[in-house]
Amino acid sequence: MPFIEESDLLDLHKDIDKAQIINERLLDQIKYKNKDLRKVRLHRNILLGFTALFVVGTLAITSFTAGLSSKNSFENQNNLLVSIDSLDAIKTRIGNLKVQNEELSLVKEFYLAKAFLDKEKVYSVQVKSFVENNVTLASEALTNTLFVKTNPFYAYSLGNFETLDEAQSFRKQLVNMGFKDAFVASYQDGKRVKIEDPY
């Protein structure tokens, strides 16, 4: 019958405590990013509002100017050219705002996907767990990873799958790559629900 040394048990408890701390830090970081996202949305909406008012005002002035110039078309052809130049500047500004809006949409999609993962049951393949919060593994570029605190460890999982079959197939690939201890676990609301059958 196998037994655990007391020192190993103490190390295991330390690892669990450190993992809990890492998870709490990650949750704090997500909350901070959500606050930043809300600020960016507010600034974007304010900017779009001012831009819309500017465009409407400019179009109204341009229309008024064009109306006056039609009365004196031969005398005021230069004014019409200035109005066309103003429209080109407005078109350029609108194009820049569309690019900024697309960038903000990508950020929004990322946070919506993160919120979906927190609400729905997903399957992921755990490849490692740490006692300490290993921040070097955490990267915003790794959007298809989970860092979950499972007392007393910090679990590092790869993949977010809707079905158990997909996760088990991915696990097999990881085992073939050398991750012999990899296993499938289900997660919901940012917490591990259970460790799934590997086959």
Secondary structure, DSSP 8 states (H G I E B T S, - for coil): -----HHHHHHHHHHHHHHHHHHHHHHHHHHHHHHHHHHHHHHHHHHHHHHHHHHHHHHHHHHHHHHHHHHTTTT-HHHHHHHHHHHHHHHHHHHHHHHHHHHHHHHHHHHHHHHHHHHS-EEEEEEEEESS--GGG--TT-TTEEEEEETTEEEEEEEEESSHHHHHHHHHHHHHHT-TT-EEEEEETTEEEEE----
